[in-house]
Amino acid sequence: MAAAECSHHPVKLVMDMDTKAKPPQPHWYERRVQPCVAELLGTALFVCIGCLSSVEDAVGTGRLQPALAHGLALGLSIAVLGDISGGHLNPAVSLGMWLVGGLNITMLIPYWVSQLCGATIGAGLAKAVAASERYGNASGGAFTIITADEQVPSVLGAEIILTSFLILVVCMGAANGKTKTPLAPFCIGFSVTVNILAGGAVSGACMNPARAFGPALVANYWDYHWVYWVGPMIAALLVSVLVSSSSGDASLNAAAMMESTSSELGIPMLAAGLGITALPQDQLTESIL
């Protein structure tokens, strides 16, 4: 009997260890609602600053003012909100992160809705504080560079190239286990600044469907609006293929494992720089690629 009683102790000990080893799971509000609120807030601030930089563009600064305003606003927003949602603030970035395994599909649509609502709020705030005459002259910060069908191919091509550069910086600087860096938020912001300086005269350098949608809705300007959705979304698809073919699976899987572990413990982790930070376990897929 003593031997039988002793034989049960290892089983009981293992069960106790398993019970104690399980960390408390984050509340559903933290896993589902907080990230969407962070995306809404971050996108609203980013779009508001971006629209104001375009509407109130000082004479003689050219593209420098909107380039610096957009890049710095994006980098700062990602840096302060990245631990909550990943700091995507861009439907094309969210699509790209889902395609490489950094976001669960159940959160993709909520992220998109939050980003579009945030962009509308941001554009509305810009309209509320900007001088009405300058706001009207700039169409509320909407993208008005396309005036004829002949421009569509070049604008579409520019948007694909510029957005590809942006999303590549996001994936390699924030999600790749070998190349990710704590400076990713500002690398991403700088990539936006560079893209606007280089391609602003060609396409407006939108790179973000939410940035195009908010001002278009508030100012009711929809001419060629579809270009600023199609271009960035194609870029997300292209970059996901490029990252899948050029990145080491092992390093990306290791990054996903680290983020999943920190999420289970309820510890925020800026593993993704831009923000592909540690999201809760049920928002991450089993591996990045």
Buried (B, 14 or more C-beta within 10 A) or exposed (E): EEEEEEEEEEEEEEEEEEEEEEEEBBEEEBBBEBBBBBBBBBBBBBBBBBBBBBBBBEEEEEBBBBBBBBBBBBBBBBBBBBBBBBBBBBBBBBBBBBBBBBBBEEBBEBBBBBBBBBBBBBBBBBBEEBEEEEBEEBBBBBBBBBEEEEBBEEBBBBBBBBBBBBBBBBBBBBBBBEBBEEEBBBBBBBBBBBBBBBBBEBBBBBBBBBBBBBBBBBBEBEEBBEBBBBBBBBBBBBBBEBBBEEBEEEBBBBBBBBBBBBBBBBEBBBBBBBBBBBBBBBBBBEBBB
